[in-house]
């Protein structure tokens, strides 16, 4: 028997975080951190700067976009682990904007394909029925406020 806001609710199940969601979020966290470290260590790498020179956007702006994008991904992944429902929407919207931006600016469009496929798989996990149940506001409120009667 559980109590929620001093009102008897009955027998509720504690919805556990889906494993696919946890793996996806940790993949995003580790990927973001490694991209930030890689960008920092490669900021003066001649090969990296030569590759960035082929774009219509200056290298400094590309670095700023990379830092901003990975920062958003890192914060959103941490928020999703803390059951923040809006974080999924932010990740989805920013991912679509990022892919569209890359398709417009990257000279070789095939280089966008691996990231797009990874994004699609992660979104499939984030919006699966188990993830939807875990992010549900009612279940989240019940899980957060449950105390044994």
PyMOL commands that set and color helices and strands:
alter all, ss='L'
color gray80, all
select helices_A, chain A and resi 19-41+46-53+59-81+85-105+109-126+129-135+137-145
alter helices_A, ss='H'
color red, helices_A
select strands_A, chain A and resi 2-4+7-10+147-148
alter strands_A, ss='S'
color yellow, strands_A
deselect
rebuild
show_as cartoon
